[in-house]
Amino acid sequence: MHSTGVTKPRRRIMCVGMCVLDIIHVVQEYPIEDTDKRCLSGYWQRGGNASNNCTVLQQLGATAVEFLGMLSASPAFGFLYEDCKKRNIHIENCPSTDMDPPFSSVILNKATGSRTIIHSNPGFPPLEYTHLSRIDLSIYGWIHFEGRNNESVLKLIRDIRAHNKQLKNPDDRIRISVDLEKMKEELLELGEAADFIFLGKDFAEHMGWQQPDVAAMSLYNKMKPQQELGDTKPAIICPWGAVGASCVDSEGNYTFVPSTPVSEIVDSLGAGDTFCAGVIFALYELELSVPEAVLFGHGVAGYKLAHRGYDDIKDFKHET
C-alpha cells in the first residue's frame, strides 16, 4: 500500500458512468488488414471509465467506493456484476435492463505500447435523472461524473449543490468532479457546476487549445465563479499524454506537473482512468493540494502502465 496514511474516516466516493466488457488481445505488432494472426495473449476484464475509476480507487484503499450506471440482466453481464462484488464496489443503486451490455475490442501492441479500441454499443440505455435522483446523498463525500448524458447529470449536480447548501457543517459537503473527454462543447455546462474538471487532451484540441498550459488556463477563464465556493472557480486538471499534466487550482494558480517516467509499457489500457482516480484519491482521502494530487496521479498511472490490469495498484507506494 502507498506510504501516505489516510487522515480521517471518509464517506463514500461514487463514480457515475459506464460499465462495459473489454475483450483484449495482446499482439507483438499491430496486424496487417485482411490477415490471420495469433495473439500473444487474450483475456477480458471489466471496463468503462467510471467502472475503472472505481477499481483503482478500491485498489488504492479508498474508504468505500460505489459505481452508478446501467447494469444488464443479460448473461453476458454476469462477469462484470461478479467482478464488482468481488472487489467490494457498491452497485446496489444501479438500474438494470435486459439488453446486452456494451463491449470494447482492444488491441494492445507490445512493440509500441499503443492500445487500439473499437467500441460496440447496441443502443444501451443511459442513466436517466429518475435513476440518479433516488440516491441518498448524505452517505457520499465525493461524486465523479463521466461527461455524458448532459441534462440528467446536470440536474443531479444541481441537487448536490442544493444538498451542500443546507448542510450545517461545510466540511460535510460533497465534492463534485467531471471528466470532459467526449468532444461535445455543450458538456462545458457540466464543468461549470463542478469543483474539479478533468479536461481531456482530445476535448481541449477540439476546442482549439493545442498546448496543455493554454488548455488549462483557457478553460479556467471560461468558467464563472461559484457562489457556493466563495466565488472561486472549478480547479482544472488537464493530462497531456506522456509529457505530463497542467493544472489550475480554484484560485487560478497554474502548475505544470511532468509525468512519471516508465521504463517499459506493459498495459496502457485504462491509464487515463487510473490517473483520474489517483488524483481524486489524493485530493479527497489524502487531502493533498491540486499539484500534489496530480503528481500522485502520475505515479499511480505510471505504475499501472508497467503492470497488466489493475490488481497490482494495491502495491503502489508513494513517498511525500
Disulfide bonds with the S-S distance in Angstrom:
none
